[in-house]
Amino acid sequence: MRYVTSFERFGIRQGLLEGIELGLELKFGSSGLSLIPEISQIEDIEQLRAIKEGIKTVQTVEELRQIYQPKTTE
């Protein structure tokens, strides 16, 4: 496995966030963009990749939110 520098990780993360933002805007409009403040707090690149892929299949903003928010039991 190739070593990825912190600068490369930053670039990968920024690219993923831009892709997620575009996907949210195209699929859900302004309601999708309302997730950006939450998603931009995520540092885990694999989790961001899962969100990007999830945009393709989810039907609602809430379904997408379930990908990155832990389930709470009440």
SVG drawing of the C-alpha trace seen along z (x, -y; Angstrom):
<svg xmlns="http://www.w3.org/2000/svg" viewBox="-37 -26 41 28">
<polyline fill="none" stroke="black" stroke-width="0.4" points="0.0,0.0 1.4,-3.4 2.0,-6.0 -0.3,-9.1 1.1,-12.3 -1.1,-14.7 -1.2,-17.1 -2.5,-14.3 -5.1,-13.3 -6.2,-17.0 -6.5,-17.1 -8.4,-13.8 -10.8,-15.0 -11.4,-18.4 -12.1,-16.6 -14.6,-14.2 -16.3,-17.1 -16.7,-19.0 -18.1,-15.9 -20.5,-15.3 -21.6,-18.9 -22.3,-18.7 -24.1,-15.4 -26.3,-16.7 -27.2,-19.8 -28.0,-17.9 -30.1,-15.2 -31.8,-17.1 -31.3,-20.9 -31.1,-23.2 -32.3,-20.5 -29.3,-18.4 -26.9,-21.3 -28.1,-21.7 -26.1,-18.6 -22.8,-20.2 -22.0,-21.7 -22.4,-18.2 -20.6,-16.3 -17.7,-18.8 -16.9,-17.9 -16.1,-14.3 -12.3,-13.6 -12.5,-9.9 -11.9,-9.6 -13.6,-6.2 -16.7,-7.5 -16.7,-10.4 -16.4,-7.9 -19.4,-6.0 -21.4,-9.2 -20.5,-10.0 -21.5,-6.5 -24.7,-6.6 -25.9,-9.7 -26.4,-7.4 -28.8,-5.1 -30.6,-6.9 -34.0,-8.5 -34.1,-11.0 -31.7,-13.3 -32.6,-11.3 -31.5,-8.0 -28.2,-9.6 -27.8,-11.0 -28.1,-7.4 -24.9,-6.5 -22.8,-8.8 -24.7,-9.3 -24.7,-6.5 -28.0,-5.0 -29.4,-6.1 -31.5,-3.7 -34.2,-5.3"/>
</svg>
